[in-house]
Protein backbone atom coordinates (compact mmCIF):
# COMPACT_ATOMS: atom_id res chain seq x y z
CA UNK A 1 0.00 0.00 0.00
CA UNK A 2 2.83 2.39 0.84
CA UNK A 3 4.59 1.63 -2.45
CA UNK A 4 1.45 2.36 -4.46
CA UNK A 5 0.99 5.68 -2.68
CA UNK A 6 4.61 6.59 -3.31
CA UNK A 7 4.34 5.77 -7.01
CA UNK A 8 1.16 7.86 -7.30
CA UNK A 9 2.89 10.74 -5.52
CA UNK A 10 5.90 10.56 -7.87
CA UNK A 11 3.63 10.48 -10.94
CA UNK A 12 1.66 13.46 -9.61
CA UNK A 13 4.88 15.42 -8.99
CA UNK A 14 6.14 14.66 -12.49
CA UNK A 15 2.82 15.75 -14.01
CA UNK A 16 2.95 18.98 -12.01
CA UNK A 17 6.54 19.59 -13.10
CA UNK A 18 5.61 19.11 -16.76
CA UNK A 19 2.66 21.47 -16.34
CA UNK A 20 4.87 24.14 -14.80
CA UNK A 21 7.40 23.77 -17.60
CA UNK A 22 4.64 24.20 -20.17
CA UNK A 23 3.30 27.34 -18.48
CA UNK A 24 6.76 28.85 -18.06
CA UNK A 25 7.65 28.31 -21.74
CA UNK A 26 4.31 29.78 -22.76
CA UNK A 27 4.96 32.89 -20.68
CA UNK A 28 8.53 33.08 -22.02
CA UNK A 29 7.36 33.02 -25.65
CA UNK A 30 4.76 35.70 -24.93
CA UNK A 31 7.37 37.91 -23.29
CA UNK A 32 9.80 37.41 -26.17
CA UNK A 33 7.13 38.44 -28.68
CA UNK A 34 6.32 41.59 -26.70
CA UNK A 35 10.01 42.43 -26.38
CA UNK A 36 10.53 41.98 -30.12
CA UNK A 37 7.67 44.39 -30.82
CA UNK A 38 9.13 46.93 -28.40
CA UNK A 39 12.54 46.69 -30.02
CA UNK A 40 10.96 47.14 -33.43
CA UNK A 41 9.15 50.28 -32.25
CA UNK A 42 12.21 51.67 -30.47
CA UNK A 43 14.46 51.15 -33.49
CA UNK A 44 12.60 53.85 -35.39
CA UNK A 45 12.64 56.37 -32.53
CA UNK A 46 16.36 57.09 -32.33
CA UNK A 47 17.79 60.39 -33.52
CA UNK A 48 20.90 60.83 -35.63
CA UNK A 49 23.38 63.58 -34.93
CA UNK A 50 22.87 66.47 -37.39
CA UNK A 51 26.39 66.19 -38.87
CA UNK A 52 26.02 62.45 -39.39
CA UNK A 53 22.59 62.98 -40.96
CA UNK A 54 24.09 65.53 -43.35
CA UNK A 55 26.82 63.06 -44.34
CA UNK A 56 24.27 60.31 -44.94
CA UNK A 57 22.12 62.64 -47.03
CA UNK A 58 25.17 63.65 -49.04
CA UNK A 59 26.02 60.00 -49.69
CA UNK A 60 22.47 59.31 -50.85
CA UNK A 61 22.60 62.27 -53.23
CA UNK A 62 25.94 61.10 -54.64
CA UNK A 63 24.61 57.57 -55.20
CA UNK A 64 21.62 58.91 -57.16
mmCIF file as Biopython writes it, N, C-alpha, C and O atoms, coordinates in Angstrom:
data_model
#
loop_
_atom_site.group_PDB
_atom_site.id
_atom_site.type_symbol
_atom_site.label_atom_id
_atom_site.label_alt_id
_atom_site.label_comp_id
_atom_site.label_asym_id
_atom_site.label_entity_id
_atom_site.label_seq_id
_atom_site.pdbx_PDB_ins_code
_atom_site.Cartn_x
_atom_site.Cartn_y
_atom_site.Cartn_z
_atom_site.occupancy
_atom_site.B_iso_or_equiv
_atom_site.auth_seq_id
_atom_site.auth_asym_id
_atom_site.pdbx_PDB_model_num
ATOM 1   N N  . UNK A ? 1  ? 0.819  -1.193 0.000   1.0 0.0 1  A 1 
ATOM 2   C CA . UNK A ? 1  ? 0.000  0.000  0.000   1.0 0.0 1  A 1 
ATOM 3   C C  . UNK A ? 1  ? 0.866  1.262  0.000   1.0 0.0 1  A 1 
ATOM 4   O O  . UNK A ? 1  ? 0.560  2.232  -0.694  1.0 0.0 1  A 1 
ATOM 5   N N  . UNK A ? 2  ? 1.930  1.244  0.770   1.0 0.0 2  A 1 
ATOM 6   C CA . UNK A ? 2  ? 2.828  2.391  0.838   1.0 0.0 2  A 1 
ATOM 7   C C  . UNK A ? 2  ? 3.540  2.608  -0.499  1.0 0.0 2  A 1 
ATOM 8   O O  . UNK A ? 2  ? 3.744  3.746  -0.922  1.0 0.0 2  A 1 
ATOM 9   N N  . UNK A ? 3  ? 3.915  1.514  -1.158  1.0 0.0 3  A 1 
ATOM 10  C CA . UNK A ? 3  ? 4.593  1.626  -2.448  1.0 0.0 3  A 1 
ATOM 11  C C  . UNK A ? 3  ? 3.668  2.223  -3.499  1.0 0.0 3  A 1 
ATOM 12  O O  . UNK A ? 3  ? 4.101  3.045  -4.306  1.0 0.0 3  A 1 
ATOM 13  N N  . UNK A ? 4  ? 2.413  1.825  -3.502  1.0 0.0 4  A 1 
ATOM 14  C CA . UNK A ? 4  ? 1.446  2.358  -4.463  1.0 0.0 4  A 1 
ATOM 15  C C  . UNK A ? 4  ? 1.255  3.857  -4.237  1.0 0.0 4  A 1 
ATOM 16  O O  . UNK A ? 4  ? 1.219  4.630  -5.194  1.0 0.0 4  A 1 
ATOM 17  N N  . UNK A ? 5  ? 1.137  4.258  -3.003  1.0 0.0 5  A 1 
ATOM 18  C CA . UNK A ? 5  ? 0.994  5.680  -2.676  1.0 0.0 5  A 1 
ATOM 19  C C  . UNK A ? 5  ? 2.206  6.483  -3.106  1.0 0.0 5  A 1 
ATOM 20  O O  . UNK A ? 5  ? 2.073  7.601  -3.605  1.0 0.0 5  A 1 
ATOM 21  N N  . UNK A ? 6  ? 3.384  5.917  -2.913  1.0 0.0 6  A 1 
ATOM 22  C CA . UNK A ? 6  ? 4.613  6.594  -3.312  1.0 0.0 6  A 1 
ATOM 23  C C  . UNK A ? 6  ? 4.698  6.738  -4.826  1.0 0.0 6  A 1 
ATOM 24  O O  . UNK A ? 6  ? 5.107  7.785  -5.330  1.0 0.0 6  A 1 
ATOM 25  N N  . UNK A ? 7  ? 4.319  5.709  -5.543  1.0 0.0 7  A 1 
ATOM 26  C CA . UNK A ? 7  ? 4.342  5.768  -7.009  1.0 0.0 7  A 1 
ATOM 27  C C  . UNK A ? 7  ? 3.354  6.814  -7.510  1.0 0.0 7  A 1 
ATOM 28  O O  . UNK A ? 7  ? 3.667  7.577  -8.423  1.0 0.0 7  A 1 
ATOM 29  N N  . UNK A ? 8  ? 2.156  6.853  -6.913  1.0 0.0 8  A 1 
ATOM 30  C CA . UNK A ? 8  ? 1.160  7.856  -7.304  1.0 0.0 8  A 1 
ATOM 31  C C  . UNK A ? 8  ? 1.671  9.262  -7.006  1.0 0.0 8  A 1 
ATOM 32  O O  . UNK A ? 8  ? 1.462  10.179 -7.800  1.0 0.0 8  A 1 
ATOM 33  N N  . UNK A ? 9  ? 2.329  9.435  -5.882  1.0 0.0 9  A 1 
ATOM 34  C CA . UNK A ? 9  ? 2.886  10.739 -5.517  1.0 0.0 9  A 1 
ATOM 35  C C  . UNK A ? 9  ? 3.969  11.173 -6.505  1.0 0.0 9  A 1 
ATOM 36  O O  . UNK A ? 9  ? 4.015  12.338 -6.899  1.0 0.0 9  A 1 
ATOM 37  N N  . UNK A ? 10 ? 4.835  10.248 -6.904  1.0 0.0 10 A 1 
ATOM 38  C CA . UNK A ? 10 ? 5.895  10.562 -7.865  1.0 0.0 10 A 1 
ATOM 39  C C  . UNK A ? 10 ? 5.292  10.931 -9.215  1.0 0.0 10 A 1 
ATOM 40  O O  . UNK A ? 10 ? 5.737  11.884 -9.855  1.0 0.0 10 A 1 
ATOM 41  N N  . UNK A ? 11 ? 4.285  10.185 -9.648  1.0 0.0 11 A 1 
ATOM 42  C CA . UNK A ? 11 ? 3.633  10.482 -10.937 1.0 0.0 11 A 1 
ATOM 43  C C  . UNK A ? 11 ? 2.959  11.849 -10.889 1.0 0.0 11 A 1 
ATOM 44  O O  . UNK A ? 11 ? 3.023  12.614 -11.852 1.0 0.0 11 A 1 
ATOM 45  N N  . UNK A ? 12 ? 2.312  12.155 -9.758  1.0 0.0 12 A 1 
ATOM 46  C CA . UNK A ? 12 ? 1.660  13.461 -9.612  1.0 0.0 12 A 1 
ATOM 47  C C  . UNK A ? 12 ? 2.689  14.590 -9.632  1.0 0.0 12 A 1 
ATOM 48  O O  . UNK A ? 12 ? 2.442  15.638 -10.229 1.0 0.0 12 A 1 
ATOM 49  N N  . UNK A ? 13 ? 3.820  14.393 -8.998  1.0 0.0 13 A 1 
ATOM 50  C CA . UNK A ? 13 ? 4.879  15.416 -8.993  1.0 0.0 13 A 1 
ATOM 51  C C  . UNK A ? 13 ? 5.443  15.622 -10.392 1.0 0.0 13 A 1 
ATOM 52  O O  . UNK A ? 13 ? 5.695  16.756 -10.800 1.0 0.0 13 A 1 
ATOM 53  N N  . UNK A ? 14 ? 5.640  14.542 -11.124 1.0 0.0 14 A 1 
ATOM 54  C CA . UNK A ? 14 ? 6.136  14.662 -12.493 1.0 0.0 14 A 1 
ATOM 55  C C  . UNK A ? 14 ? 5.131  15.382 -13.385 1.0 0.0 14 A 1 
ATOM 56  O O  . UNK A ? 14 ? 5.516  16.214 -14.207 1.0 0.0 14 A 1 
ATOM 57  N N  . UNK A ? 15 ? 3.856  15.072 -13.230 1.0 0.0 15 A 1 
ATOM 58  C CA . UNK A ? 15 ? 2.821  15.749 -14.013 1.0 0.0 15 A 1 
ATOM 59  C C  . UNK A ? 15 ? 2.795  17.240 -13.690 1.0 0.0 15 A 1 
ATOM 60  O O  . UNK A ? 15 ? 2.655  18.072 -14.587 1.0 0.0 15 A 1 
ATOM 61  N N  . UNK A ? 16 ? 2.931  17.577 -12.402 1.0 0.0 16 A 1 
ATOM 62  C CA . UNK A ? 16 ? 2.950  18.979 -12.007 1.0 0.0 16 A 1 
ATOM 63  C C  . UNK A ? 16 ? 4.184  19.680 -12.574 1.0 0.0 16 A 1 
ATOM 64  O O  . UNK A ? 16 ? 4.097  20.823 -13.021 1.0 0.0 16 A 1 
ATOM 65  N N  . UNK A ? 17 ? 5.311  19.013 -12.558 1.0 0.0 17 A 1 
ATOM 66  C CA . UNK A ? 17 ? 6.537  19.590 -13.105 1.0 0.0 17 A 1 
ATOM 67  C C  . UNK A ? 17 ? 6.394  19.859 -14.599 1.0 0.0 17 A 1 
ATOM 68  O O  . UNK A ? 17 ? 6.796  20.918 -15.081 1.0 0.0 17 A 1 
ATOM 69  N N  . UNK A ? 18 ? 5.828  18.912 -15.328 1.0 0.0 18 A 1 
ATOM 70  C CA . UNK A ? 18 ? 5.612  19.113 -16.761 1.0 0.0 18 A 1 
ATOM 71  C C  . UNK A ? 18 ? 4.637  20.261 -17.019 1.0 0.0 18 A 1 
ATOM 72  O O  . UNK A ? 18 ? 4.826  21.039 -17.953 1.0 0.0 18 A 1 
ATOM 73  N N  . UNK A ? 19 ? 3.612  20.364 -16.205 1.0 0.0 19 A 1 
ATOM 74  C CA . UNK A ? 19 ? 2.662  21.466 -16.339 1.0 0.0 19 A 1 
ATOM 75  C C  . UNK A ? 19 ? 3.321  22.815 -16.092 1.0 0.0 19 A 1 
ATOM 76  O O  . UNK A ? 19 ? 3.068  23.777 -16.817 1.0 0.0 19 A 1 
ATOM 77  N N  . UNK A ? 20 ? 4.158  22.883 -15.077 1.0 0.0 20 A 1 
ATOM 78  C CA . UNK A ? 20 ? 4.867  24.138 -14.796 1.0 0.0 20 A 1 
ATOM 79  C C  . UNK A ? 20 ? 5.841  24.495 -15.910 1.0 0.0 20 A 1 
ATOM 80  O O  . UNK A ? 20 ? 5.982  25.668 -16.255 1.0 0.0 20 A 1 
ATOM 81  N N  . UNK A ? 21 ? 6.508  23.506 -16.472 1.0 0.0 21 A 1 
ATOM 82  C CA . UNK A ? 21 ? 7.405  23.766 -17.602 1.0 0.0 21 A 1 
ATOM 83  C C  . UNK A ? 21 ? 6.632  24.312 -18.795 1.0 0.0 21 A 1 
ATOM 84  O O  . UNK A ? 21 ? 7.080  25.245 -19.461 1.0 0.0 21 A 1 
ATOM 85  N N  . UNK A ? 22 ? 5.477  23.729 -19.058 1.0 0.0 22 A 1 
ATOM 86  C CA . UNK A ? 22 ? 4.641  24.196 -20.170 1.0 0.0 22 A 1 
ATOM 87  C C  . UNK A ? 22 ? 4.224  25.652 -19.962 1.0 0.0 22 A 1 
ATOM 88  O O  . UNK A ? 22 ? 4.338  26.469 -20.876 1.0 0.0 22 A 1 
ATOM 89  N N  . UNK A ? 23 ? 3.749  25.971 -18.777 1.0 0.0 23 A 1 
ATOM 90  C CA . UNK A ? 23 ? 3.299  27.335 -18.483 1.0 0.0 23 A 1 
ATOM 91  C C  . UNK A ? 23 ? 4.460  28.322 -18.564 1.0 0.0 23 A 1 
ATOM 92  O O  . UNK A ? 23 ? 4.305  29.421 -19.095 1.0 0.0 23 A 1 
ATOM 93  N N  . UNK A ? 24 ? 5.617  27.935 -18.043 1.0 0.0 24 A 1 
ATOM 94  C CA . UNK A ? 24 ? 6.759  28.854 -18.062 1.0 0.0 24 A 1 
ATOM 95  C C  . UNK A ? 24 ? 7.235  29.113 -19.485 1.0 0.0 24 A 1 
ATOM 96  O O  . UNK A ? 24 ? 7.591  30.246 -19.810 1.0 0.0 24 A 1 
ATOM 97  N N  . UNK A ? 25 ? 7.253  28.092 -20.347 1.0 0.0 25 A 1 
ATOM 98  C CA . UNK A ? 25 ? 7.650  28.314 -21.740 1.0 0.0 25 A 1 
ATOM 99  C C  . UNK A ? 25 ? 6.616  29.156 -22.477 1.0 0.0 25 A 1 
ATOM 100 O O  . UNK A ? 25 ? 6.968  29.963 -23.337 1.0 0.0 25 A 1 
ATOM 101 N N  . UNK A ? 26 ? 5.354  28.970 -22.148 1.0 0.0 26 A 1 
ATOM 102 C CA . UNK A ? 26 ? 4.306  29.775 -22.760 1.0 0.0 26 A 1 
ATOM 103 C C  . UNK A ? 26 ? 4.479  31.247 -22.391 1.0 0.0 26 A 1 
ATOM 104 O O  . UNK A ? 26 ? 4.373  32.121 -23.251 1.0 0.0 26 A 1 
ATOM 105 N N  . UNK A ? 27 ? 4.743  31.516 -21.131 1.0 0.0 27 A 1 
ATOM 106 C CA . UNK A ? 27 ? 4.960  32.890 -20.675 1.0 0.0 27 A 1 
ATOM 107 C C  . UNK A ? 27 ? 6.235  33.459 -21.300 1.0 0.0 27 A 1 
ATOM 108 O O  . UNK A ? 27 ? 6.269  34.630 -21.677 1.0 0.0 27 A 1 
ATOM 109 N N  . UNK A ? 28 ? 7.282  32.638 -21.412 1.0 0.0 28 A 1 
ATOM 110 C CA . UNK A ? 28 ? 8.534  33.084 -22.019 1.0 0.0 28 A 1 
ATOM 111 C C  . UNK A ? 28 ? 8.331  33.497 -23.463 1.0 0.0 28 A 1 
ATOM 112 O O  . UNK A ? 28 ? 8.822  34.547 -23.878 1.0 0.0 28 A 1 
ATOM 113 N N  . UNK A ? 29 ? 7.615  32.691 -24.236 1.0 0.0 29 A 1 
ATOM 114 C CA . UNK A ? 29 ? 7.361  33.023 -25.651 1.0 0.0 29 A 1 
ATOM 115 C C  . UNK A ? 29 ? 6.564  34.314 -25.771 1.0 0.0 29 A 1 
ATOM 116 O O  . UNK A ? 29 ? 6.850  35.143 -26.634 1.0 0.0 29 A 1 
ATOM 117 N N  . UNK A ? 30 ? 5.564  34.487 -24.909 1.0 0.0 30 A 1 
ATOM 118 C CA . UNK A ? 30 ? 4.758  35.701 -24.934 1.0 0.0 30 A 1 
ATOM 119 C C  . UNK A ? 30 ? 5.618  36.927 -24.634 1.0 0.0 30 A 1 
ATOM 120 O O  . UNK A ? 30 ? 5.488  37.962 -25.288 1.0 0.0 30 A 1 
ATOM 121 N N  . UNK A ? 31 ? 6.484  36.803 -23.653 1.0 0.0 31 A 1 
ATOM 122 C CA . UNK A ? 31 ? 7.365  37.905 -23.287 1.0 0.0 31 A 1 
ATOM 123 C C  . UNK A ? 31 ? 8.341  38.220 -24.411 1.0 0.0 31 A 1 
ATOM 124 O O  . UNK A ? 31 ? 8.609  39.389 -24.688 1.0 0.0 31 A 1 
ATOM 125 N N  . UNK A ? 32 ? 8.872  37.197 -25.057 1.0 0.0 32 A 1 
ATOM 126 C CA . UNK A ? 32 ? 9.797  37.413 -26.171 1.0 0.0 32 A 1 
ATOM 127 C C  . UNK A ? 32 ? 9.112  38.124 -27.330 1.0 0.0 32 A 1 
ATOM 128 O O  . UNK A ? 32 ? 9.716  38.985 -27.969 1.0 0.0 32 A 1 
ATOM 129 N N  . UNK A ? 33 ? 7.861  37.775 -27.607 1.0 0.0 33 A 1 
ATOM 130 C CA . UNK A ? 33 ? 7.131  38.444 -28.684 1.0 0.0 33 A 1 
ATOM 131 C C  . UNK A ? 33 ? 6.906  39.914 -28.357 1.0 0.0 33 A 1 
ATOM 132 O O  . UNK A ? 33 ? 7.066  40.779 -29.218 1.0 0.0 33 A 1 
ATOM 133 N N  . UNK A ? 34 ? 6.533  40.196 -27.106 1.0 0.0 34 A 1 
ATOM 134 C CA . UNK A ? 34 ? 6.323  41.588 -26.702 1.0 0.0 34 A 1 
ATOM 135 C C  . UNK A ? 34 ? 7.622  42.381 -26.773 1.0 0.0 34 A 1 
ATOM 136 O O  . UNK A ? 34 ? 7.631  43.535 -27.202 1.0 0.0 34 A 1 
ATOM 137 N N  . UNK A ? 35 ? 8.712  41.760 -26.354 1.0 0.0 35 A 1 
ATOM 138 C CA . UNK A ? 35 ? 10.007 42.428 -26.381 1.0 0.0 35 A 1 
ATOM 139 C C  . UNK A ? 35 ? 10.446 42.714 -27.811 1.0 0.0 35 A 1 
ATOM 140 O O  . UNK A ? 35 ? 11.022 43.767 -28.088 1.0 0.0 35 A 1 
ATOM 141 N N  . UNK A ? 36 ? 10.176 41.779 -28.720 1.0 0.0 36 A 1 
ATOM 142 C CA . UNK A ? 36 ? 10.534 41.984 -30.124 1.0 0.0 36 A 1 
ATOM 143 C C  . UNK A ? 36 ? 9.738  43.149 -30.706 1.0 0.0 36 A 1 
ATOM 144 O O  . UNK A ? 36 ? 10.279 43.939 -31.481 1.0 0.0 36 A 1 
ATOM 145 N N  . UNK A ? 37 ? 8.467  43.266 -30.343 1.0 0.0 37 A 1 
ATOM 146 C CA . UNK A ? 37 ? 7.672  44.393 -30.817 1.0 0.0 37 A 1 
ATOM 147 C C  . UNK A ? 37 ? 8.189  45.716 -30.260 1.0 0.0 37 A 1 
ATOM 148 O O  . UNK A ? 37 ? 8.225  46.723 -30.967 1.0 0.0 37 A 1 
ATOM 149 N N  . UNK A ? 38 ? 8.588  45.707 -28.995 1.0 0.0 38 A 1 
ATOM 150 C CA . UNK A ? 38 ? 9.129  46.930 -28.397 1.0 0.0 38 A 1 
ATOM 151 C C  . UNK A ? 38 ? 10.424 47.338 -29.068 1.0 0.0 38 A 1 
ATOM 152 O O  . UNK A ? 38 ? 10.642 48.521 -29.332 1.0 0.0 38 A 1 
ATOM 153 N N  . UNK A ? 39 ? 11.283 46.371 -29.345 1.0 0.0 39 A 1 
ATOM 154 C CA . UNK A ? 39 ? 12.541 46.694 -30.018 1.0 0.0 39 A 1 
ATOM 155 C C  . UNK A ? 39 ? 12.283 47.237 -31.417 1.0 0.0 39 A 1 
ATOM 156 O O  . UNK A ? 39 ? 12.968 48.151 -31.876 1.0 0.0 39 A 1 
ATOM 157 N N  . UNK A ? 40 ? 11.298 46.670 -32.085 1.0 0.0 40 A 1 
ATOM 158 C CA . UNK A ? 40 ? 10.955 47.137 -33.431 1.0 0.0 40 A 1 
ATOM 159 C C  . UNK A ? 40 ? 10.482 48.578 -33.382 1.0 0.0 40 A 1 
ATOM 160 O O  . UNK A ? 40 ? 10.861 49.387 -34.229 1.0 0.0 40 A 1 
ATOM 161 N N  . UNK A ? 41 ? 9.655  48.907 -32.394 1.0 0.0 41 A 1 
ATOM 162 C CA . UNK A ? 41 ? 9.155  50.276 -32.252 1.0 0.0 41 A 1 
ATOM 163 C C  . UNK A ? 41 ? 10.264 51.234 -31.836 1.0 0.0 41 A 1 
ATOM 164 O O  . UNK A ? 41 ? 10.312 52.369 -32.310 1.0 0.0 41 A 1 
ATOM 165 N N  . UNK A ? 42 ? 11.145 50.793 -30.965 1.0 0.0 42 A 1 
ATOM 166 C CA . UNK A ? 42 ? 12.207 51.665 -30.472 1.0 0.0 42 A 1 
ATOM 167 C C  . UNK A ? 42 ? 13.280 51.901 -31.527 1.0 0.0 42 A 1 
ATOM 168 O O  . UNK A ? 42 ? 13.974 52.917 -31.477 1.0 0.0 42 A 1 
ATOM 169 N N  . UNK A ? 43 ? 13.428 50.998 -32.467 1.0 0.0 43 A 1 
ATOM 170 C CA . UNK A ? 43 ? 14.461 51.151 -33.489 1.0 0.0 43 A 1 
ATOM 171 C C  . UNK A ? 43 ? 14.185 52.365 -34.364 1.0 0.0 43 A 1 
ATOM 172 O O  . UNK A ? 43 ? 15.119 52.980 -34.879 1.0 0.0 43 A 1 
ATOM 173 N N  . UNK A ? 44 ? 12.933 52.715 -34.538 1.0 0.0 44 A 1 
ATOM 174 C CA . UNK A ? 44 ? 12.596 53.849 -35.393 1.0 0.0 44 A 1 
ATOM 175 C C  . UNK A ? 44 ? 12.570 55.171 -34.630 1.0 0.0 44 A 1 
ATOM 176 O O  . UNK A ? 44 ? 12.369 56.216 -35.249 1.0 0.0 44 A 1 
ATOM 177 N N  . UNK A ? 45 ? 12.762 55.166 -33.325 1.0 0.0 45 A 1 
ATOM 178 C CA . UNK A ? 45 ? 12.638 56.374 -32.532 1.0 0.0 45 A 1 
ATOM 179 C C  . UNK A ? 45 ? 13.983 57.048 -32.221 1.0 0.0 45 A 1 
ATOM 180 O O  . UNK A ? 45 ? 14.004 58.098 -31.578 1.0 0.0 45 A 1 
ATOM 181 N N  . UNK A ? 46 ? 15.082 56.473 -32.659 1.0 0.0 46 A 1 
ATOM 182 C CA . UNK A ? 46 ? 16.357 57.089 -32.329 1.0 0.0 46 A 1 
ATOM 183 C C  . UNK A ? 46 ? 16.614 58.290 -33.234 1.0 0.0 46 A 1 
ATOM 184 O O  . UNK A ? 46 ? 16.056 58.391 -34.326 1.0 0.0 46 A 1 
ATOM 185 N N  . UNK A ? 47 ? 17.469 59.198 -32.760 1.0 0.0 47 A 1 
ATOM 186 C CA . UNK A ? 47 ? 17.788 60.392 -33.525 1.0 0.0 47 A 1 
ATOM 187 C C  . UNK A ? 47 ? 19.261 60.362 -33.916 1.0 0.0 47 A 1 
ATOM 188 O O  . UNK A ? 47 ? 20.119 59.965 -33.128 1.0 0.0 47 A 1 
ATOM 189 N N  . UNK A ? 48 ? 19.533 60.781 -35.129 1.0 0.0 48 A 1 
ATOM 190 C CA . UNK A ? 48 ? 20.904 60.827 -35.632 1.0 0.0 48 A 1 
ATOM 191 C C  . UNK A ? 48 ? 21.447 62.237 -35.410 1.0 0.0 48 A 1 
ATOM 192 O O  . UNK A ? 48 ? 20.725 63.228 -35.519 1.0 0.0 48 A 1 
ATOM 193 N N  . UNK A ? 49 ? 22.717 62.292 -35.103 1.0 0.0 49 A 1 
ATOM 194 C CA . UNK A ? 49 ? 23.380 63.581 -34.930 1.0 0.0 49 A 1 
ATOM 195 C C  . UNK A ? 49 ? 23.275 64.363 -36.240 1.0 0.0 49 A 1 
ATOM 196 O O  . UNK A ? 49 ? 23.384 63.774 -37.316 1.0 0.0 49 A 1 
ATOM 197 N N  . UNK A ? 50 ? 23.068 65.670 -36.168 1.0 0.0 50 A 1 
ATOM 198 C CA . UNK A ? 50 ? 22.873 66.468 -37.394 1.0 0.0 50 A 1 
ATOM 199 C C  . UNK A ? 50 ? 24.017 66.347 -38.407 1.0 0.0 50 A 1 
ATOM 200 O O  . UNK A ? 50 ? 23.766 66.284 -39.611 1.0 0.0 50 A 1 
ATOM 201 N N  . UNK A ? 51 ? 25.258 66.315 -37.941 1.0 0.0 51 A 1 
ATOM 202 C CA . UNK A ? 51 ? 26.385 66.194 -38.874 1.0 0.0 51 A 1 
ATOM 203 C C  . UNK A ? 51 ? 26.369 64.833 -39.568 1.0 0.0 51 A 1 
ATOM 204 O O  . UNK A ? 51 ? 26.612 64.741 -40.772 1.0 0.0 51 A 1 
ATOM 205 N N  . UNK A ? 52 ? 26.084 63.785 -38.808 1.0 0.0 52 A 1 
ATOM 206 C CA . UNK A ? 52 ? 26.018 62.453 -39.390 1.0 0.0 52 A 1 
ATOM 207 C C  . UNK A ? 52 ? 24.864 62.364 -40.386 1.0 0.0 52 A 1 
ATOM 208 O O  . UNK A ? 52 ? 25.001 61.744 -41.442 1.0 0.0 52 A 1 
ATOM 209 N N  . UNK A ? 53 ? 23.740 62.974 -40.058 1.0 0.0 53 A 1 
ATOM 210 C CA . UNK A ? 53 ? 22.593 62.977 -40.963 1.0 0.0 53 A 1 
ATOM 211 C C  . UNK A ? 53 ? 22.951 63.698 -42.258 1.0 0.0 53 A 1 
ATOM 212 O O  . UNK A ? 53 ? 22.568 63.258 -43.342 1.0 0.0 53 A 1 
ATOM 213 N N  . UNK A ? 54 ? 23.679 64.794 -42.150 1.0 0.0 54 A 1 
ATOM 214 C CA . UNK A ? 54 ? 24.091 65.528 -43.350 1.0 0.0 54 A 1 
ATOM 215 C C  . UNK A ? 54 ? 25.017 64.672 -44.211 1.0 0.0 54 A 1 
ATOM 216 O O  . UNK A ? 54 ? 24.901 64.673 -45.437 1.0 0.0 54 A 1 
ATOM 217 N N  . UNK A ? 55 ? 25.932 63.942 -43.578 1.0 0.0 55 A 1 
ATOM 218 C CA . UNK A ? 55 ? 26.823 63.061 -44.337 1.0 0.0 55 A 1 
ATOM 219 C C  . UNK A ? 55 ? 26.041 61.952 -45.040 1.0 0.0 55 A 1 
ATOM 220 O O  . UNK A ? 55 ? 26.307 61.634 -46.199 1.0 0.0 55 A 1 
ATOM 221 N N  . UNK A ? 56 ? 25.082 61.370 -44.334 1.0 0.0 56 A 1 
ATOM 222 C CA . UNK A ? 56 ? 24.274 60.308 -44.941 1.0 0.0 56 A 1 
ATOM 223 C C  . UNK A ? 56 ? 23.441 60.841 -46.101 1.0 0.0 56 A 1 
ATOM 224 O O  . UNK A ? 56 ? 23.307 60.178 -47.129 1.0 0.0 56 A 1 
ATOM 225 N N  . UNK A ? 57 ? 22.885 62.032 -45.938 1.0 0.0 57 A 1 
ATOM 226 C CA . UNK A ? 57 ? 22.119 62.642 -47.025 1.0 0.0 57 A 1 
ATOM 227 C C  . UNK A ? 57 ? 23.007 62.937 -48.223 1.0 0.0 57 A 1 
ATOM 228 O O  . UNK A ? 57 ? 22.593 62.768 -49.370 1.0 0.0 57 A 1 
ATOM 229 N N  . UNK A ? 58 ? 24.234 63.379 -47.950 1.0 0.0 58 A 1 
ATOM 230 C CA . UNK A ? 58 ? 25.172 63.649 -49.042 1.0 0.0 58 A 1 
ATOM 231 C C  . UNK A ? 58 ? 25.523 62.355 -49.783 1.0 0.0 58 A 1 
ATOM 232 O O  . UNK A ? 58 ? 25.602 62.344 -51.011 1.0 0.0 58 A 1 
ATOM 233 N N  . UNK A ? 59 ? 25.728 61.288 -49.049 1.0 0.0 59 A 1 
ATOM 234 C CA . UNK A ? 59 ? 26.019 60.001 -49.694 1.0 0.0 59 A 1 
ATOM 235 C C  . UNK A ? 59 ? 24.857 59.546 -50.572 1.0 0.0 59 A 1 
ATOM 236 O O  . UNK A ? 59 ? 25.063 59.054 -51.682 1.0 0.0 59 A 1 
ATOM 237 N N  . UNK A ? 60 ? 23.649 59.713 -50.071 1.0 0.0 60 A 1 
ATOM 238 C CA . UNK A ? 60 ? 22.466 59.313 -50.848 1.0 0.0 60 A 1 
ATOM 239 C C  . UNK A ? 60 ? 22.359 60.123 -52.137 1.0 0.0 60 A 1 
ATOM 240 O O  . UNK A ? 60 ? 22.020 59.588 -53.192 1.0 0.0 60 A 1 
ATOM 241 N N  . UNK A ? 61 ? 22.653 61.423 -52.038 1.0 0.0 61 A 1 
ATOM 242 C CA . UNK A ? 61 ? 22.597 62.266 -53.234 1.0 0.0 61 A 1 
ATOM 243 C C  . UNK A ? 61 ? 23.664 61.865 -54.235 1.0 0.0 61 A 1 
ATOM 244 O O  . UNK A ? 61 ? 23.413 61.877 -55.440 1.0 0.0 61 A 1 
ATOM 245 N N  . UNK A ? 62 ? 24.859 61.509 -53.755 1.0 0.0 62 A 1 
ATOM 246 C CA . UNK A ? 62 ? 25.943 61.101 -54.637 1.0 0.0 62 A 1 
ATOM 247 C C  . UNK A ? 62 ? 25.626 59.771 -55.320 1.0 0.0 62 A 1 
ATOM 248 O O  . UNK A ? 62 ? 26.003 59.565 -56.473 1.0 0.0 62 A 1 
ATOM 249 N N  . UNK A ? 63 ? 24.945 58.878 -54.628 1.0 0.0 63 A 1 
ATOM 250 C CA . UNK A ? 63 ? 24.608 57.574 -55.202 1.0 0.0 63 A 1 
ATOM 251 C C  . UNK A ? 63 ? 23.538 57.709 -56.281 1.0 0.0 63 A 1 
ATOM 252 O O  . UNK A ? 63 ? 23.490 56.908 -57.215 1.0 0.0 63 A 1 
ATOM 253 N N  . UNK A ? 64 ? 22.682 58.718 -56.155 1.0 0.0 64 A 1 
ATOM 254 C CA . UNK A ? 64 ? 21.625 58.907 -57.163 1.0 0.0 64 A 1 
ATOM 255 C C  . UNK A ? 64 ? 22.217 59.550 -58.356 1.0 0.0 64 A 1 
ATOM 256 O O  . UNK A ? 64 ? 21.512 59.806 -59.332 1.0 0.0 64 A 1 
#
